[in-house]
Amino acid sequence: MKVAALFSGGKDSVYALYIAQQYGWEITHCISIIPKNKDSWMYHSVNIHLTKLLAQAINIPYLCKITPGKKETELDALHELISPLPIDGVISGALASEYQRTRIEEICDRLEIKSFTPLWHKDPALLLNDQIQAGFSIIITGVFAEGLDQHWLGKTITPTVHNELIELHERYQINIAGEGGEYETLVTNGPLFHKHLLIKKTTVEWKRDHGTLLIDDAILV
């Protein structure tokens, strides 16, 4: 099975790729869509500029395309990227978003290939624990929900942080895996990686009750 992986550098896209490799599938390309609109309906945008470097770290060919990020028309960029590829399907890290899953499926149907979502409807707490136990180094790069303040930016998701997220779920009903947009992540190392991402410079952008950790400089070591 030859598949391309939708790749944002966040924990779910990286873990979906990892699972596909466990199946014995060949990942032909990491595919990144870079939206100009930070509030894209379809695509992760926080630190998306690092996807090329992360694809190098896991040693998989990389393709990307910039899109204005307007609702519905932003799907055209994905179609244009994958249509010429000799693949059997596309892997994505969708967990609960029907909007994302159905639109990826529509594109795959048009191209007569399969859409694979190995994380679909997995229990969020179990999924996050599996990602930690598999050895992925995951940092929080954006927070957008009650209970997540500026101090969360840059935190590595450890078993202790996992428990803190469970407590916040019980108090504020946030999705433990961040699938509701509560937080964004970046994977810097893990079992897929031949090199790890060393972050050298960051900038925090904070607006009243939410913000992001922007990676200004990073290298592979």
N, CA, C and O of each residue as an XYZ file, in Angstrom:
884
protein
N       0.845     -1.187      0.000
C       0.000      0.000      0.000
C       0.886      1.244      0.000
O       1.735      1.403      0.877
N       0.692      2.118     -0.972
C       1.425      3.378     -1.043
C       0.468      4.510     -0.705
O      -0.587      4.657     -1.323
N       0.852      5.310      0.287
C      -0.015      6.391      0.730
C       0.786      7.664      0.936
O       1.980      7.628      1.231
N       0.105      8.789      0.774
C       0.655     10.092      1.155
C       0.026     10.470      2.494
O      -1.118     10.112      2.775
N       0.784     11.196      3.316
C       0.302     11.566      4.648
C       0.096     13.065      4.731
O       1.018     13.833      4.454
N      -1.110     13.494      5.112
C      -1.332     14.910      5.399
C      -0.552     15.236      6.664
O      -0.697     14.556      7.680
N       0.272     16.269      6.604
C       1.320     16.457      7.610
C       1.362     17.894      8.065
O       1.647     18.797      7.278
N       1.072     18.112      9.366
C       1.108     19.460      9.927
C       2.242     19.641     10.924
O       2.563     20.766     11.307
N       2.849     18.536     11.344
C       3.848     18.587     12.407
C       3.245     18.465     13.793
O       3.971     18.350     14.780
N       1.907     18.490     13.876
C       1.217     18.298     15.137
C       1.142     16.821     15.502
O       1.422     15.955     14.673
N       0.765     16.538     16.740
C       0.838     15.178     17.254
C      -0.030     14.178     16.493
O       0.382     13.033     16.305
N      -1.213     14.580     16.056
C      -2.113     13.610     15.438
C      -1.703     13.261     14.013
O      -1.822     12.106     13.603
N      -1.225     14.235     13.258
C      -0.772     13.923     11.900
C       0.474     13.046     11.943
O       0.621     12.134     11.129
N       1.374     13.319     12.891
C       2.588     12.514     13.018
C       2.245     11.103     13.489
O       2.815     10.128     12.998
N       1.326     10.993     14.428
C       0.981      9.674     14.957
C       0.230      8.833     13.920
O       0.424      7.619     13.855
N      -0.615      9.461     13.120
C      -1.309      8.729     12.058
C      -0.300      8.158     11.063
O      -0.449      7.030     10.594
N       0.721      8.944     10.750
C       1.785      8.482      9.863
C       2.508      7.292     10.493
O       2.808      6.307      9.819
N       2.779      7.395     11.772
C       3.455      6.331     12.513
C       2.643      5.036     12.457
O       3.198      3.965     12.211
N       1.348      5.133     12.682
C       0.492      3.948     12.636
C       0.508      3.318     11.249
O       0.567      2.095     11.116
N       0.456      4.156     10.217
C       0.490      3.635      8.845
C       1.777      2.855      8.590
O       1.761      1.823      7.919
N       2.879      3.345      9.121
C       4.135      2.614      8.979
C       4.084      1.282      9.734
O       4.657      0.290      9.283
N       3.398      1.261     10.883
C       3.251      0.003     11.617
C       2.447     -1.019     10.821
O       2.633     -2.226     10.974
N       1.548     -0.520      9.967
C       0.791     -1.411      9.087
C       1.685     -2.007      7.992
O       1.306     -2.972      7.328
N       2.862     -1.427      7.816
C       3.743     -1.869      6.738
C       3.532     -1.113      5.436
O       4.040     -1.515      4.389
N       2.772     -0.004      5.502
C       2.522      0.774      4.303
C       3.713      1.676      3.993
O       4.454      2.084      4.887
N       3.876      1.975      2.714
C       4.924      2.896      2.281
C       4.368      4.322      2.259
O       3.400      4.612      1.556
N       4.991      5.200      3.035
C       4.594      6.608      3.015
C       5.425      7.296      1.935
O       6.623      7.517      2.114
N       4.799      7.625      0.838
C       5.549      8.175     -0.296
C       5.889      9.647     -0.111
O       6.946     10.101     -0.549
N       4.997     10.395      0.538
C       5.196     11.835      0.700
C       4.517     12.336      1.977
O       3.488     11.812      2.403
N       5.114     13.346      2.561
C       4.426     14.183      3.541
C       3.836     15.368      2.781
O       4.544     16.067      2.057
N       2.551     15.584      2.950
C       1.829     16.628      2.221
C       1.399     17.719      3.208
O       0.687     17.442      4.173
N       1.829     18.945      2.963
C       1.431     20.055      3.832
C       0.743     21.144      3.013
O       1.247     21.574      1.975
N      -0.401     21.576      3.493
C      -1.095     22.722      2.919
C      -0.878     23.891      3.873
O      -1.178     23.793      5.063
N      -0.360     24.985      3.353
C      -0.004     26.124      4.188
C      -1.024     27.240      3.968
O      -0.980     27.926      2.947
N      -1.939     27.426      4.918
C      -2.982     28.444      4.730
C      -2.484     29.836      5.118
O      -1.838     30.018      6.150
N      -2.800     30.808      4.270
C      -2.509     32.199      4.635
C      -3.433     32.663      5.747
O      -3.073     33.515      6.560
N      -4.631     32.090      5.770
C      -5.620     32.410      6.798
C      -5.342     31.563      8.036
O      -5.471     30.341      7.976
N      -4.964     32.179      9.157
C      -4.653     31.449     10.377
C      -5.869     30.723     10.947
O      -5.732     29.798     11.747
N      -7.065     31.155     10.524
C      -8.285     30.523     11.017
C      -8.880     29.570      9.984
O     -10.098     29.438      9.870
N      -7.998     28.908      9.235
C      -8.440     27.953      8.222
C      -9.365     26.903      8.827
O      -9.138     26.425      9.938
N     -10.421     26.548      8.071
C     -11.362     25.527      8.508
C     -10.745     24.126      8.420
O     -11.133     23.223      9.161
N      -9.790     23.957      7.514
C      -9.282     22.620      7.209
C      -7.902     22.325      7.776
O      -7.618     21.198      8.183
N      -7.045     23.341      7.801
C      -5.628     23.049      7.990
C      -5.030     23.731      9.217
O      -5.351     24.874      9.542
N      -4.162     22.997      9.875
C      -3.355     23.504     10.982
C      -2.465     24.631     10.462
O      -1.920     24.531      9.363
N      -2.314     25.703     11.245
C      -1.499     26.820     10.754
C      -0.343     27.189     11.685
O       0.645     27.764     11.229
N      -0.443     26.871     12.987
C       0.596     27.280     13.935
C       1.898     26.540     13.646
O       1.953     25.314     13.733
N       2.935     27.283     13.304
C       4.269     26.736     13.012
C       4.283     25.762     11.828
O       5.126     24.868     11.758
N       3.341     25.949     10.906
C       3.277     25.080      9.732
C       4.538     25.212      8.871
O       4.841     24.329      8.068
N       5.268     26.318      9.041
C       6.499     26.517      8.263
C       7.580     25.498      8.615
O       8.566     25.371      7.889
N       7.410     24.771      9.718
C       8.421     23.798     10.134
C       8.213     22.415      9.520
O       9.017     21.513      9.751
N       7.162     22.239      8.753
C       6.864     20.896      8.243
C       7.946     20.376      7.300
O       8.222     19.176      7.287
N       8.555     21.246      6.522
C       9.625     20.782      5.629
C      10.790     20.226      6.425
O      11.352     19.189      6.072
N      11.156     20.914      7.500
C      12.255     20.471      8.356
C      11.899     19.158      9.055
O      12.740     18.267      9.174
N      10.653     19.041      9.514
C      10.229     17.821     10.190
C      10.165     16.641      9.231
O      10.477     15.515      9.617
N       9.766     16.884      7.987
C       9.775     15.811      6.984
C      11.205     15.325      6.740
O      11.440     14.131      6.552
N      12.148     16.253      6.744
C      13.554     15.859      6.645
C      13.965     15.013      7.842
O      14.716     14.048      7.703
N      13.468     15.380      9.017
C      13.824     14.653     10.239
C      13.352     13.205     10.202
O      14.001     12.325     10.767
N      12.219     12.952      9.538
C      11.718     11.579      9.444
C      12.031     10.943      8.092
O      11.639      9.809      7.817
N      12.747     11.698      7.254
C      13.295     11.175      6.001
C      12.219     10.689      5.026
O      12.300      9.587      4.483
N      11.206     11.544      4.819
C      10.151     11.258      3.847
C      10.037     12.457      2.909
O      10.040     13.595      3.379
N       9.937     12.235      1.586
C       9.801     13.350      0.646
C       8.634     14.259      1.006
O       7.611     13.817      1.528
N       8.819     15.535      0.712
C       7.880     16.568      1.181
C       7.323     17.349      0.004
O       8.048     17.716     -0.920
N       6.012     17.597      0.056
C       5.350     18.458     -0.915
C       4.464     19.439     -0.152
O       3.844     19.080      0.849
N       4.412     20.685     -0.636
C       3.532     21.653      0.033
C       2.932     22.598     -0.992
O       3.427     22.731     -2.112
N       1.872     23.239     -0.588
C       1.225     24.236     -1.422
C       0.585     25.283     -0.516
O       0.004     24.955      0.518
N       0.700     26.541     -0.917
C       0.089     27.634     -0.161
C      -1.339     27.856     -0.661
O      -1.599     27.826     -1.864
N      -2.255     28.077      0.276
C      -3.647     28.355     -0.077
C      -4.112     29.592      0.682
O      -3.654     29.837      1.798
N      -5.018     30.377      0.094
C      -5.572     31.519      0.842
C      -6.292     31.108      2.116
O      -6.459     31.918      3.028
N      -6.722     29.838      2.181
C      -7.379     29.359      3.391
C      -8.838     29.748      3.485
O      -9.382     29.852      4.584
N      -9.488     29.967      2.336
C     -10.908     30.298      2.346
C     -11.732     29.013      2.356
O     -11.386     28.028      1.703
N     -12.819     29.047      3.103
C     -13.643     27.858      3.271
C     -14.034     27.261      1.925
O     -14.416     27.979      1.001
N     -13.931     25.929      1.825
C     -14.228     25.124      0.652
C     -13.170     25.246     -0.443
O     -12.648     24.226     -0.893
N     -12.835     26.472     -0.889
C     -11.851     26.589     -1.979
C     -10.457     26.161     -1.535
O      -9.605     25.875     -2.375
N     -10.211     26.112     -0.219
C      -8.901     25.686      0.246
C      -8.657     24.202     -0.019
O      -7.527     23.730      0.097
N      -9.710     23.465     -0.373
C      -9.552     22.058     -0.714
C      -8.883     21.869     -2.070
O      -8.304     20.815     -2.336
N      -8.959     22.886     -2.929
C      -8.376     22.772     -4.262
C      -6.881     22.504     -4.200
O      -6.349     21.753     -5.018
N      -6.198     23.115     -3.232
C      -4.746     22.948     -3.118
C      -4.394     21.497     -2.821
O      -3.418     20.970     -3.354
N      -5.178     20.861     -1.980
C      -4.921     19.459     -1.658
C      -5.131     18.570     -2.880
O      -4.336     17.671     -3.151
N      -6.198     18.829     -3.605
C      -6.471     18.058     -4.824
C      -5.325     18.191     -5.817
O      -4.888     17.203     -6.407
N      -4.844     19.407     -5.998
C      -3.766     19.643     -6.959
C      -2.471     18.946     -6.555
O      -1.714     18.492     -7.414
N      -2.215     18.860     -5.259
C      -0.979     18.224     -4.796
C      -1.009     16.707     -4.961
O      -0.028     16.110     -5.405
N      -2.120     16.089     -4.609
C      -2.126     14.631     -4.587
C      -2.551     13.993     -5.905
O      -2.280     12.815     -6.136
N      -3.213     14.758     -6.771
C      -3.740     14.154     -8.007
C      -2.672     13.513     -8.895
O      -2.961     12.491     -9.516
N      -1.436     14.062     -8.992
C      -0.458     13.408     -9.858
C       0.319     12.264     -9.192
O       1.134     11.613     -9.846
N       0.076     12.015     -7.906
C       0.902     11.045     -7.185
C       0.434      9.607     -7.443
O      -0.770      9.352     -7.480
N       1.354      8.683     -7.620
C       1.002      7.266     -7.814
C       0.765      6.575     -6.472
O       1.584      5.774     -6.022
N      -0.357      6.893     -5.843
C      -0.637      6.382     -4.502
C      -1.983      5.668     -4.469
O      -2.829      5.834     -5.347
N      -2.145      4.856     -3.406
C      -3.403      4.135     -3.198
C      -4.342      4.867     -2.254
O      -5.537      4.576     -2.201
N      -3.787      5.829     -1.502
C      -4.635      6.522     -0.553
C      -3.920      7.643      0.167
O      -2.743      7.919     -0.066
N      -4.672      8.281      1.052
C      -4.174      9.408      1.839
C      -4.458      9.129      3.312
O      -5.555      8.706      3.677
N      -3.446      9.375      4.153
C      -3.567      9.230      5.598
C      -3.781     10.604      6.216
O      -3.108     11.563      5.837
N      -4.704     10.711      7.158
C      -4.866     11.968      7.896
C      -5.049     11.668      9.373
O      -5.413     10.556      9.755
N      -4.792     12.669     10.195
C      -4.889     12.519     11.641
C      -6.216     12.972     12.207
O      -6.308     13.281     13.395
N      -7.250     13.016     11.377
C      -8.572     13.437     11.855
C      -9.040     12.529     12.985
O      -8.941     11.305     12.902
N      -9.545     13.148     14.030
C      -9.997     12.396     15.206
C     -11.507     12.475     15.386
O     -12.151     11.472     15.693
N     -12.075     13.668     15.197
C     -13.516     13.820     15.419
C     -14.169     14.818     14.469
O     -15.392     14.960     14.491
N     -13.395     15.514     13.636
C     -13.954     16.560     12.783
C     -14.575     15.960     11.523
O     -13.873     15.519     10.613
N     -15.895     15.955     11.495
C     -16.598     15.480     10.295
C     -16.292     16.385      9.107
O     -16.193     15.921      7.971
N     -16.144     17.682      9.378
C     -15.841     18.623      8.296
C     -14.569     18.210      7.571
O     -14.551     18.133      6.343
N     -13.499     17.943      8.330
C     -12.245     17.562      7.705
C     -12.341     16.199      7.032
O     -11.936     16.033      5.882
N     -12.876     15.235      7.754
C     -12.897     13.863      7.234
C     -13.691     13.754      5.947
O     -13.227     13.141      4.985
N     -14.890     14.343      5.914
C     -15.728     14.184      4.733
C     -15.142     14.892      3.519
O     -15.300     14.415      2.395
N     -14.478     16.007      3.722
C     -13.902     16.728      2.584
C     -12.664     16.045      2.034
O     -12.419     16.078      0.829
N     -11.889     15.432      2.903
C     -10.761     14.642      2.408
C     -11.283     13.430      1.637
O     -10.733     13.059      0.600
N     -12.342     12.822      2.150
C     -12.933     11.677      1.458
C     -13.472     12.061      0.088
O     -13.345     11.297     -0.868
N     -14.074     13.245     -0.010
C     -14.597     13.700     -1.301
C     -13.488     13.800     -2.343
O     -13.665     13.382     -3.487
N     -12.352     14.353     -1.946
C     -11.226     14.478     -2.868
C     -10.708     13.103     -3.255
O     -10.434     12.850     -4.428
N     -10.572     12.221     -2.285
C     -10.081     10.878     -2.573
C     -11.042     10.125     -3.488
O     -10.605      9.404     -4.385
N     -12.334     10.285     -3.271
C     -13.326      9.639     -4.140
C     -13.173     10.104     -5.579
O     -13.251      9.302     -6.509
N     -12.954     11.407     -5.761
C     -12.783     11.938     -7.115
C     -11.544     11.377     -7.788
O     -11.512     11.205     -9.006
N     -10.524     11.093     -6.990
C      -9.275     10.565     -7.542
C      -9.232      9.038     -7.533
O      -8.253      8.429     -7.964
N     -10.304      8.436     -7.038
C     -10.433      6.973     -6.969
C      -9.324      6.346     -6.132
O      -8.739      5.330     -6.506
N      -9.048      6.977     -4.985
C      -8.124      6.434     -4.001
C      -8.828      6.424     -2.643
O      -9.938      6.940     -2.516
N      -8.195      5.845     -1.641
C      -8.818      5.687     -0.334
C      -8.383      6.786      0.639
O      -7.278      7.320      0.542
N      -9.264      7.107      1.564
C      -8.944      8.006      2.670
C      -8.865      7.175      3.946
O      -9.810      6.466      4.294
N      -7.734      7.265      4.639
C      -7.529      6.492      5.857
C      -7.403      7.437      7.054
O      -6.606      8.374      7.033
N      -8.189      7.185      8.085
C      -8.155      8.001      9.306
C      -7.979      7.065     10.501
O      -8.953      6.738     11.180
N      -6.737      6.630     10.764
C      -6.512      5.602     11.795
C      -6.807      6.051     13.222
O      -6.891      5.214     14.120
N      -6.966      7.363     13.451
C      -7.260      7.850     14.799
C      -8.750      8.123     15.009
O      -9.155      8.531     16.098
N      -9.558      7.906     13.990
C     -10.946      8.341     14.017
C     -11.698      7.759     15.216
O     -11.755      6.544     15.407
N     -12.271      8.659     16.016
C     -13.099      8.337     17.178
C     -12.359      7.532     18.246
O     -12.989      6.829     19.036
N     -11.031      7.628     18.275
C     -10.287      7.035     19.379
C     -10.564      7.833     20.653
O     -10.778      9.044     20.601
N     -10.558      7.153     21.784
C     -10.740      7.847     23.050
C      -9.614      8.858     23.242
O      -8.445      8.474     23.207
N      -9.932     10.153     23.445
C      -8.882     11.178     23.498
C      -7.829     10.937     24.569
O      -6.639     11.122     24.314
N      -8.243     10.530     25.758
C      -7.288     10.305     26.843
C      -6.369      9.129     26.528
O      -5.162      9.200     26.760
N      -6.940      8.049     26.001
C      -6.131      6.884     25.642
C      -5.193      7.194     24.492
O      -4.042      6.757     24.483
N      -5.689      7.953     23.516
C      -4.866      8.314     22.369
C      -3.660      9.136     22.803
O      -2.534      8.853     22.392
N      -3.888     10.147     23.627
C      -2.782     10.988     24.073
C      -1.787     10.172     24.891
O      -0.577     10.363     24.771
N      -2.290      9.272     25.713
C      -1.398      8.411     26.490
C      -0.572      7.517     25.565
O       0.622      7.322     25.792
N      -1.204      6.974     24.525
C      -0.480      6.124     23.572
C       0.644      6.906     22.888
O       1.736      6.380     22.675
N       0.363      8.165     22.549
C       1.377      8.995     21.895
C       2.565      9.244     22.820
O       3.716      9.232     22.383
N       2.277      9.467     24.094
C       3.351      9.662     25.079
C       4.154      8.378     25.247
O       5.385      8.397     25.217
N       3.442      7.252     25.427
C       4.111      5.983     25.678
C       4.910      5.495     24.472
O       5.878      4.751     24.629
N       4.509      5.910     23.267
C       5.254      5.530     22.058
C       6.590      6.258     21.970
O       7.465      5.870     21.195
N       6.747      7.326     22.775
C       8.019      8.027     22.815
C       8.073      9.317     22.028
O       9.161      9.810     21.727
N       6.921      9.877     21.686
C       6.905     11.143     20.965
C       7.093     12.305     21.941
O       6.491     12.337     23.014
N       7.927     13.244     21.552
C       8.120     14.473     22.320
C       7.208     15.534     21.720
O       7.418     15.987     20.595
N       6.198     15.921     22.482
C       5.132     16.803     21.992
C       5.097     18.059     22.857
O       4.987     17.977     24.081
N       5.191     19.224     22.210
C       5.083     20.469     22.968
C       3.813     21.211     22.558
O       3.342     21.104     21.426
N       3.279     21.959     23.508
C       2.069     22.749     23.258
C       2.473     24.096     22.683
O       3.270     24.821     23.278
N       1.918     24.430     21.519
C       2.307     25.652     20.812
C       1.166     26.655     20.657
O       1.368     27.753     20.139
N      -0.017     26.281     21.100
C      -1.142     27.213     21.046
C      -2.183     26.813     22.071
O      -2.448     25.626     22.255
N      -2.777     27.791     22.741
C      -3.851     27.511     23.702
C      -5.021     28.446     23.420
O      -4.849     29.649     23.224
N      -6.234     27.849     23.404
C      -7.408     28.601     22.958
C      -8.665     28.255     23.750
O      -9.777     28.385     23.238
N      -8.492     27.813     25.003
C      -9.663     27.395     25.775
C      -9.523     27.803     27.234
O      -8.415     28.005     27.732
N     -10.641     27.919     27.901
C     -10.650     28.247     29.323
C      -9.872     27.197     30.111
O     -10.033     25.996     29.894
N      -9.032     27.663     31.023
C      -8.211     26.774     31.819
C      -6.799     26.625     31.297
O      -5.913     26.161     32.014
N      -6.582     27.017     30.046
C      -5.254     26.947     29.433
C      -4.711     28.368     29.313
O      -5.118     29.124     28.431
N      -3.784     28.727     30.210
C      -3.248     30.073     30.185
C      -1.865     30.099     29.528
O      -1.413     29.094     28.979
N      -1.211     31.233     29.588
C       0.068     31.432     28.894
C       1.154     30.463     29.374
O       2.076     30.147     28.622
N       1.050     29.997     30.604
C       2.071     29.104     31.153
C       2.085     27.730     30.464
O       3.049     26.975     30.594
N       1.011     27.417     29.733
C       0.970     26.145     29.022
C       1.821     26.163     27.753
O       2.233     25.110     27.265
N       2.080     27.333     27.230
C       2.842     27.420     25.979
C       4.265     26.909     26.197
O       4.966     27.348     27.108
N       4.672     25.974     25.344
C       6.002     25.400     25.438
C       6.096     24.179     26.324
O       7.149     23.546     26.394
N       4.999     23.832     27.011
C       5.021     22.639     27.856
C       5.155     21.378     27.019
O       4.533     21.256     25.964
N       5.969     20.440     27.491
C       6.022     19.108     26.892
C       4.919     18.261     27.526
O       4.721     18.296     28.741
N       4.207     17.503     26.701
C       3.113     16.680     27.214
C       3.692     15.398     27.797
O       3.990     14.443     27.079
N       3.839     15.402     29.096
C       4.324     14.267     29.879
C       3.129     13.578     30.528
O       2.008     14.074     30.420
N       3.342     12.439     31.203
C       2.226     11.839     31.945
C       1.597     12.796     32.963
O       0.387     12.758     33.184
N       2.408     13.646     33.579
C       1.870     14.624     34.535
C       0.971     15.636     33.835
O      -0.115     15.952     34.322
N       1.426     16.143     32.693
C       0.617     17.098     31.934
C      -0.648     16.420     31.419
O      -1.712     17.038     31.379
N      -0.540     15.168     31.029
C      -1.704     14.398     30.598
C      -2.758     14.390     31.709
O      -3.942     14.593     31.440
N      -2.339     14.159     32.940
C      -3.274     14.162     34.071
C      -3.885     15.549     34.282
O      -5.061     15.671     34.625
N      -3.084     16.582     34.076
C      -3.608     17.947     34.210
C      -4.684     18.226     33.161
O      -5.675     18.899     33.446
N      -4.491     17.713     31.963
C      -5.490     17.882     30.903
C      -6.779     17.128     31.239
O      -7.875     17.601     30.936
N      -6.648     15.971     31.857
C      -7.831     15.226     32.294
C      -8.608     16.043     33.328
O      -9.838     16.093     33.288
N      -7.894     16.676     34.247
C      -8.542     17.518     35.253
C      -9.257     18.698     34.609
O     -10.359     19.062     35.019
N      -8.620     19.303     33.584
C      -9.263     20.416     32.887
C     -10.493     19.951     32.114
O     -11.475     20.684     31.995
N     -10.432     18.733     31.593
C     -11.606     18.168     30.915
C     -12.763     18.031     31.902
O     -13.906     18.362     31.586
N     -12.455     17.546     33.085
C     -13.509     17.358     34.096
C     -14.088     18.688     34.559
O     -15.263     18.774     34.914
N     -13.250     19.726     34.554
C     -13.702     21.028     35.051
C     -14.355     21.876     33.957
O     -15.383     22.515     34.182
N     -13.731     21.872     32.748
C     -14.197     22.769     31.681
C     -14.723     22.046     30.444
O     -15.176     22.681     29.492
N     -14.660     20.720     30.463
C     -15.125     19.908     29.338
C     -14.290     20.082     28.067
O     -14.803     19.888     26.964
N     -13.032     20.439     28.203
C     -12.182     20.513     27.014
C     -11.893     19.109     26.516
O     -11.918     18.151     27.289
N     -11.620     18.990     25.222
C     -11.201     17.713     24.655
C      -9.755     17.462     25.069
O      -8.888     18.300     24.824
N      -9.489     16.324     25.690
C      -8.162     16.037     26.227
C      -7.105     16.019     25.134
O      -5.949     16.367     25.374
N      -7.501     15.612     23.937
C      -6.563     15.561     22.816
C      -6.506     16.880     22.040
O      -5.753     17.000     21.073
N      -7.300     17.869     22.461
C      -7.293     19.153     21.778
C      -8.028     19.161     20.457
O      -7.859     20.083     19.659
N      -8.846     18.142     20.213
C      -9.511     18.014     18.920
C     -10.527     19.120     18.677
O     -10.876     19.410     17.532
N     -11.002     19.737     19.755
C     -11.953     20.840     19.595
C     -11.273     22.175     19.366
O     -11.926     23.217     19.426
N      -9.974     22.164     19.103
C      -9.232     23.400     18.891
C      -8.753     24.034     20.185
O      -8.322     25.187     20.186
N      -8.825     23.285     21.300
C      -8.430     23.834     22.592
C      -6.934     24.155     22.648
O      -6.522     25.131     23.275
N      -6.134     23.327     21.989
C      -4.695     23.593     21.958
C      -4.072     23.001     20.693
O      -4.631     22.100     20.067
N      -2.903     23.530     20.338
C      -2.146     23.049     19.189
C      -0.812     22.497     19.673
O      -0.319     22.876     20.735
N      -0.236     21.597     18.880
C       1.008     20.945     19.298
C       2.030     20.901     18.166
O       1.724     21.148     16.999
N       3.251     20.575     18.562
C       4.347     20.342     17.621
C       5.148     19.159     18.143
O       5.484     19.101     19.325
N       5.451     18.218     17.256
C       6.265     17.062     17.624
C       7.711     17.357     17.258
O       8.010     17.710     16.117
N       8.602     17.214     18.224
C      10.016     17.526     17.988
C      10.897     16.293     17.926
O      12.044     16.379     17.489
N      10.381     15.139     18.357
C      11.174     13.919     18.326
C      10.239     12.731     18.523
O       9.096     12.892     18.951
N      10.737     11.536     18.208
C       9.928     10.344     18.382
C      10.495      9.173     17.627
O      11.553      9.291     17.009
N       9.810      8.033     17.662
C      10.333      6.814     17.046
C      10.491      6.889     15.527
O      11.237      6.101     14.945
N       9.802      7.821     14.887
C       9.955      7.998     13.434
C      11.202      8.797     13.070
O      11.669      8.730     11.933
N      11.740      9.542     14.013
C      12.710     10.576     13.709
C      14.133     10.023     13.609
O      14.582      9.244     14.450
N      14.826     10.456     12.551
C      16.253     10.164     12.402
C      17.084     11.275     13.039
O      18.228     11.057     13.439
N      16.499     12.462     13.128
C      17.086     13.594     13.841
C      15.966     14.250     14.631
O      14.794     14.079     14.299
N      16.309     14.996     15.669
C      15.249     15.685     16.396
C      15.340     17.193     16.162
O      16.389     17.727     15.800
N      14.231     17.845     16.377
C      14.129     19.283     16.160
C      14.588     20.007     17.417
O      14.019     19.825     18.494
N      15.616     20.826     17.273
C      16.110     21.640     18.378
C      15.605     23.062     18.186
O      15.955     23.724     17.210
N      14.786     23.526     19.115
C      14.223     24.871     19.041
C      15.202     25.859     19.638
O      15.625     25.703     20.784
N      15.566     26.873     18.873
C      16.582     27.825     19.317
C      16.006     29.184     19.716
O      16.571     29.871     20.568
N      14.884     29.575     19.103
C      14.314     30.882     19.401
C      12.803     30.836     19.229
O      12.294     30.276     18.258
N      12.095     31.426     20.177
C      10.638     31.457     20.106
C      10.113     32.848     20.428
O      10.801     33.673     21.029
N       8.874     33.082     20.011
C       8.155     34.308     20.367
C       6.760     33.928     20.829
O       6.080     33.131     20.182
N       6.332     34.500     21.950
C       4.970     34.273     22.430
C       4.079     35.412     21.951
O       4.397     36.584     22.150
N       2.975     35.063     21.325
C       1.946     36.032     20.953
C       0.721     35.755     21.812
O       0.099     34.699     21.691
N       0.370     36.710     22.687
C      -0.747     36.503     23.601
C      -1.791     37.598     23.418
O      -1.463     38.785     23.412
N      -3.065     37.188     23.266
C      -4.156     38.136     23.077
C      -5.255     37.852     24.100
O      -6.140     37.028     23.869
N      -5.182     38.535     25.208
C      -6.181     38.493     26.279
C      -6.324     37.113     26.910
O      -5.890     36.924     28.046
N      -6.922     36.132     26.211
C      -7.159     34.831     26.831
C      -6.686     33.655     25.974
O      -7.039     32.509     26.254
N      -5.892     33.923     24.935
C      -5.377     32.844     24.095
C      -4.082     33.302     23.433
O      -3.795     34.497     23.367
N      -3.310     32.347     22.950
C      -2.053     32.744     22.315
C      -1.299     31.570     21.728
O      -1.722     30.419     21.830
N      -0.170     31.889     21.109
C       0.638     30.887     20.435
C       2.114     31.060     20.775
O       2.573     32.148     21.121
N       2.831     29.961     20.664
C       4.279     29.958     20.772
C       4.818     29.770     19.362
O       4.721     28.682     18.794
N       5.384     30.830     18.797
C       5.900     30.778     17.433
C       7.373     30.394     17.459
O       8.168     30.966     18.204
N       7.720     29.411     16.629
C       9.116     28.951     16.543
C       9.816     29.799     15.483
O       9.555     29.660     14.288
N      10.697     30.670     15.935
C      11.394     31.580     15.015
C      12.637     30.931     14.408
O      13.023     31.253     13.284
N      13.260     30.023     15.149
C      14.499     29.405     14.669
C      14.598     28.010     15.238
O      14.420     27.808     16.439
N      14.883     27.038     14.376
C      15.029     25.650     14.806
C      15.945     24.927     13.834
O      16.006     25.267     12.653
N      16.654     23.932     14.337
C      17.552     23.124     13.492
C      17.362     21.658     13.819
O      16.784     21.307     14.848
N      17.854     20.804     12.933
C      17.852     19.368     13.179
C      19.221     18.956     13.722
O      20.258     19.381     13.213
N      19.205     18.132     14.751
C      20.474     17.663     15.337
C      20.425     16.151     15.548
O      21.394     15.563     16.030
